[in-house]
């Protein structure tokens, strides 16, 4: 009797500039012909998941990210109302990456997770324009103005589910690979000032919320980019050196789990 094909879901978690590690994860999965039946993403994970669901290739996104040092300042349109940045140019930047595509155009079924600011509950985008869904999912509070929907305001998906595993279960995945970009080694520094306390508190909340959101996953890939995110200069986040480091860390973390993933096939 022919073995029934296992439907593998891949959840790409939030994590801002840590998102370069997602590229390394997808490189290894693609190189080893691991079939992905479903994708989900939150925040930067939503952007990477949307791109891969459309093109089933990640090289174009890597190159665009590395050109983003200049683009970052182009998307920073000051808002000063409900966020420092209005997000209009940011959405245009996402459209530049994804085109004016909708969920109907994806090659791999996709769920994009945002958070409803009014109810505080997760909101899953499965239809409509991809750029709008990704923009909503990556609307970091205070930085970006919330995205308005029908009687709703959407903010970063990380606030409700940093790694959207549940969405893959709902889509019908048999096996789930979760990529969590929040690592325990982010808490090694024991020297504090007011700024560090604030950032540490935020990271603790996201780390614990991510751990909770991993329930239901079969394999967790947890790239340790804790050293890279401590880089003080924002401009360095877009450097080839730092990007390559994160991509390689994502690759290595995936290779460790590859044998187990292949056992599903």
N, C-alpha and C positions, 0 to 999 in steps of 0.2 A: 504493500500500500504506500502511495506517495505521501511523504511527510508534508503536512499542511504548513504553508508559509507563515512564519512568525511575524506579526506586525509590531515593528519597533518604533517607539516614540522617543523623541529627543527634546528635552526641556532645557532651554538656554536661559540662565538666570541673569538677574540684574547685576550691576557692578561698575557702571561708568567706564573709566579708562581700562579697567580690568578686562573689558570686552575683547581685547586683542587675543586673549587666551582662547576664546571661542573659535577663532580662526584656526588655531592649531588643532583643536579638537576635531573640527570638521575636515581639516586636511587629512588627518589619520583615518577617520571613518571613510572618507571618499577613496583614499589610496588603497584601502583594504576592501572596497566594494561592500561596505555594510549598508544594507538597504534601510532607509528611513521612511517609514510609512506615515508618520505624523510628526509635526513640529509645533512647539509652543515657545513663547518668549515673553520676558518682562524687561522693560527699559532697554538697555543696550542689547540684551538678549533678543528682544523683539525685533530690533533693526537687523541683527545678524540672521535671525530665523526667517524673517520676511525676505531678505535678499537671497538666502539659500533656497527657500521654497520656490522662488521665481526662476532662478538661474541654475540651481543645482551645481554651483561653482562658487568659490569664495575668493578667487584671486583678484577679481575686479574690486571687491570691497576693501581688501587689504591695501591695494594701491591708492584708492581714494582716501582712506583713512590717513595714510601717510602724507597726503597732500593737504591735510586738513588744518595745518597750522595757520595758513592764511584764511582758509574757509571759516575757521572758528570765529574769527573776528568779524567776518561778513555776516554770520548768523546771529551775532549778539546785538539784536535790535532792542534797545532799552525800552521797557514798558513802564515801570514804576507804579503800576496799579496793583495788580494781584501777583506780581512777580517782577524781578529785576529785568527779565527778558520777555518780550511779548510772545515769542515763539513763531511769529509769522515767517521770518526768514529761515528759521530752523526747519519748519515744515517744507519750505521750498527746497532746502538742502536735501531733505529726505526724498522728496520727489525727484531730485536730480539722481539720487542713488537707485531708486526703485521705479522711476518712470511714473506715469499716471495710471498705475495698475490697480486692480481691485482684487479682492479675495478670489474672484472667479478665475483670475489669470494664473494662480499659483499651480505649480506642478506637484507639490506635496501639501496635503491639507494642513492648514495653519490656524492656530489660536493665538491671539495677542491679548495679553492681560494688562489692564489698567485698574485704577482704584477709583470708585465713585466717592468724591469728596463729601457728598451730602449724607449718604448712608454709611460710608466707611467700608463698604463691601467690595469684593473683587468684581470687576466687570470684564467680560470676555468678548472681544471683537472677533467675529467670524465672517462678517460681510461688510461691503462698502469699500472705500478707498484705503489702500494699504498705508499710504503716507499719513493720513489722518489718524489711523489706529496706532501706528508706531509713535507718532507725535504725542498722542494721549498717554501711551504707556511710559514714555520717557519724560513726562512733565514733572521734573523734580520740584517739589514745593519751595517757594520763595525765589528760586532761580527762574523757572518758567511760569508764566501765567497758566492756570488750569485750562484744559480744552473743554469747550462747551458742547454738550450734546442735548438730546431731547430731555428737558427737565433734569439734566445731570451736569456735573462738572467733574472732569477726569484729571487725576494726577497720577504720579508714578506708580506702576504696578508693584514695585518693591514694597510699598507700604502695606499691601495686603498679602502678597504671595511672591517673595523674591525669586523662587524657582517654581514655575507653574507646572507641577507634576499632575495635580488633580485634573487639569484640563485635558491631559493626554489620556487619563483613565476614562474621562467622559467621552473622548473621541473613539475609544475602542482599542487602545494599544494593549498588546499582550505582554510586552516587555518594555521597560522604561529606563532610559539613560538620562540621568539628571546632572547638569553641569552647574555646580555651585561655586561662585567666585569669591565668597567670603570665607577666609581661612583663619583658623585659631591662632596662627603665628602673627596675625596683625596685632595681637595683644602682648607681645614680648616687651615692648618699651615700657619701662616703669618710671620714667621721668615725665612730670606733668607741668603744664601751665594752663591758663584759662582756655586757650584755643585747643590745646591737646585734649583737655577734659571734654570739651564739647564734641570734638570729632570722635573721640573714643566712645563716648556715650551713644552717638549715632551708629557707630560700627557695631557696638554690642547689641543694640536693638535689632539691626539688620541681620547680624550673625545668628542670633537666637530665632528670629522669625524664619530665616532660611532653613535652619535645622528642622523646624516644625513643618515647613512646606515640602520637605524631602520625603515625607511619609508616602508610601505607595510606589516609590522608585525601586528598581531592581539593582541598578549600579549607579553609584555616585562618583563622578569625576570632580575632583576638588583641586584645581591648579593653585599652587602656592605662589602668588605674585605679591606677597606682602612687602617684600623689599622694594619692588618696583613702584608700588603706589606711594611709598614714602618720599619719592622724588619731590623736592620742594618747588621747582620751577614748572609752571603750567606748560610752558613751551616744550619742555622735555618729554611730555606725554606723547607728543606727535613725532618724536625722533625715530629714525630707523632703528637705532640701537635698542631703545627701550621696547619698541614694538616687536622686534625680533626676539628679544628676551622673553616677552610674554607669550608670543606664539610658540616658541620652543618649550616653554613650561607647559602650555596646553597640550602640545604634542606628547611630551613625556608622560604626563598624567594619564593621557588616553591610552598610550602604548601599554601601560601597566595593567589596564583593564581589558585589553584587546582579546586575549585568549578566552576570557569568560564571555565576552560579547559574541565571539565567533562560535562558541559552543551552542548558541541559540539557533544557529542557522542549519 
